Amino acid sequence: MNRKYFSSHGVTLIELIVSIVIISIAVGGIMALFLGTSSSSADPMIRAQSLAIAQSYMDEIMMQAYTTDGATAGRSNYNDVDDYNAITAGSSIEDQFGNSISALSAYTIGVQVSACNPATCGSELNSVNAKKITVIVTHIGLGTDVPLIAYRADY
């Protein structure tokens, strides 16, 4: 019998090791992709929650009078747009009566109300009495700021 032409039906140890290394690199890349996707998947939910909080505050502010004569103390007594300027950055989230909402303890809020002039509101609102209202909600863990800006005219 002539063994000059020997045929092999298996794989060598070197071929097996090379294929394991190639498969490991591919699986590592796929796992890194999944890890990156899953670690940032909470971000859209946090941004949506922040926007909902900001919108809630903005709706409350926009329903108030443009200005009143009396000064008030405490959020439950706020009666005009300027009163909300007392909500400084880093304040806890509260309901409209000033009660802290513990389920939203990871978020803070700040409200800034300023009179419009060409530098703050542009020249479009130059001829009317208007105020620029900025609400910024921050998630403490991520440091994600969600600003919401509106203008309130004296009408």
N, C-alpha and C positions, 0 to 999 in steps of 0.2 A: 504494500500500500504506500502510495506516494503522499507525503505530508507537506509537500512544497506549498500547496495552496490551502492554507488553514483558514477556516471561517469561524468568526466569533459570533456568539448569540447573546452576549451580555454587554455590560458597560464596565469600564475600568474604574478603579477607585478615584483616579484623577478626574475623569469625566463626571462622576457622581458629586465630587466636592465642588467642582466648577458650577454645576447646575444648581446645587444648594446655595452657593453664594449669590448667583444671579437671582434666584427666586427670593432670597432673603432681602436683597436690595430692593426688588420690586415691591415686596410686601411692606418693607419699611417706608417706602415712599407713599404708598397708599395709606398706611396708618398715620403718617404725618399729616396727610391731607384731611383725614377724618378727625384727627385731634384738633387741627386748626379750625375746622368747621364747627365742631361741637363746642370748643371753648369760647367762640364768639357768637354762638347761637342765642345766648341770653341778651346780648346787646340790643337787638331790635325790640325785644319785649320791654327792656328797661327804657329805651327811648320812647316807645309808645306810651308807657305808663307816665313818664316824665311829661310828655306832651299833653296827656289827659289831665294831669294835675295843673299844668300851666294854663290850659284852656279853661279849666274850672275856675281858677282864680281870675283869669281875664274876663270871663263872663260875669262874675260877681262884680268886678270893678266897673265894667262898662255899664252895668245896670244902675250904678249910683249917680247922684246928681253931679253936674260939672263942678259946682262949688256951692258951699253953704256958709253961713255966718259963724256958726258955733264950732268950737274945737271939741273933739271927742276923744275918749280914752278907751282902749280895748276894742278888739276887732268886732265884737258883737254890736258896738255902737258906731262903727264907721258909717258915715252918711254922705260922703262925697269922695271923688276920685283922689284928691290929695291925701286923704287919711291913710291910704294904702302905702304911701311912701314910708310909713313907719315900719313896714315889714323889711327888715334888713337882711342882707345876704347871710345865709347860714341858719335862718330861722326854721323851726320844725313845721311840718305840714299840719294845718289846723282846719277844722270845719268853719263854716261861716259864723259860728257862735264863739270861736276862740278855743275850742276843745281840741287838744292834740290827738292826732290819729296815729295810734301805735303801729298799725299795720304798714304805715308808710314811713317808718322811722329811718329807713335807709336813704330817704330823700330830704333835701333842704330846699328852701325857696328864698328868693330875694325879689323885691318889687321896687322899681324906681319910677317916679312920676316927675316929669320935668316940663316946664313951659316951653312951647315951641318957639324957636327963632330960626333964622336961616341956617345957623350952624348945626342945630340938632334935628330939624325936621325938613330942611330944604326950603327953597323959596316958594313952593307950591302952597304952603299953609301960612305964608307971611301975612296975608291980609285978614285972617280969621283968628279968633282966640282958640287955641288948641293945645292939647297936652300930649306928650309922648309917654306911653306906658310900656315899660319893659318888665317882663316877668321872666326870671331865670330859675329853672329847677335843676338841681344837681343831685346826682346819685353819689353817695359818699364812697361806696366801694370802688366804683369805676372812675369817679371824677368826671363823669359825662355831664356836660352842661347842655340844656335845651332852652334856648331863648325864644320868647314869643313877644313880638312888638305890635302895638296897636296905637292908633291916634284917636283921641277923643276931642271933638269940637264942641264949642259952647253954642248949642242950638236950642 
